Amino acid sequence: MDAERLHPESVSVELSGCSKEDARTVFEALCACYSSDRRPDEVPRTYHEVRPTVWLGTFDVAEARGGCDPARLSASVEADAQGGYWAIERFRTTLDSLFTVHDLSAASGDQERELHVRLESH
């Protein structure tokens, strides 16, 4: 079970309720701040016209990069983030610098914390 646990400095992110263009904007903004499992040329795609699409990414928040500038979204984006307490706090601070963040819900466990937020342009 320990091998399946997230590294304490990584945050797993799911984006939904948005266009693929806004998903790309969010991921590009986060990739400017942190290393990620997402490739720079990776473009979110919509796989089904009727069913909702969820886009995933994992970010190592141990060391922030420079150049984290606010990003412009065409509409709001729902994001779920999961990680250790320290990682989620650091990630949330970064989200606040990039977007206007509205808390929708949060859950805390023994080792991890989850956030459900809505992101909008500043």
N, C-alpha and C positions, 0 to 999 in steps of 0.2 A: 504494500500500500504506500510506503514512503516514496517509492520510485515514481508513483503517479502524482504525488503532491507537487504543487507549483513551487518553483524556487522562491524563497522569501522576497526577492527583489523583482519578481516579474508580475505583471498584471495582464490578465487575459481579458480581452475586450470583444464584445459583440455589438454590432450596430444593426439597427432595424428601423422600420418606419420611415425610410428615406429613399431618395433616388440614389442610383449608383454614383452619380456625380458628387453628391454631398458625402457619400461614404468615402469616396476617394479624397475629397477635401479634408475630412477628419483624419483619415489615415496619413495623408501627406503631412499635415500639421503635427501629428504625434511622432511620425518618423523623423521630422526635423529636430525633435526634442530628445528622442530615445532610440536606442538600437531596437530592432524588431525582427520578427520572423518573416515579415512582408518584404518582398523585393521592391526596389525603387520603381521598376517598370511594371509592377503588378497593378492591373486595373480591375476594380470590382465589376462583376458582370451580373446581369439579371438572368436567371435561368428559367424562370417561368413567369408568364405575364399576369397570371391571376393570383398565385400563391405568394405570400410574402417571402422576401429574401433576407437572410441574416449573413452579415459579413464578419469574419473573425480575424483577430490579430493578437499577438502577444508582444509586450513591450518590457524591456529590461530597464527599470527606473533607477538603477544603482547610480548611474552617472548621466546627468543631463547634458545635452549638447547645447551649444549656442544657437541662436537663430530661431527661437521659438516665438513666432509672430502670430497675432490673432488671425483667424481664418474667416472667410466670408461664406456663409451657407445660404442657399436659396430657400430653404425651409428648415424646420426643426428636425433634429435627429435624436432618436432614442438610443442610449448606450447603456450596456450592462458591463460592469467591471468587477473582476474578482481577483483577489490577491491577499497577501499578508497585510497586517494592520499598517506597518510603516510604508509599504509600497502603495497601498491605496491612498493614504494621506498625501504622499508626495504626488501621486498621479492626479488626485483631486485638485491640488494646488496648481498643477500644470493646466488642467482643464479650465480652471477659473481664469488663467491668464490668456487662454486661447478663445474662449467662448463665454457666453452668458449661460450659466449652469443652473437648472432647476432640479432640485431633489424630488424624485418620485417615490423612492423607497430605499431602505438599506437593511441589511441583515448582517449580524455578526455571529461568528462561530468561535470555536476554541482557538483556531490558528489563522482563520481567514475572515475577510470581510467582503461583502458584496454591496455594490452601489447600483441603483437604477436611476438614471438621470436623463433629462432632456436638454440637448445642446441647441443654442441659437447663436446667431452672430451678435457681437457686442453692439 
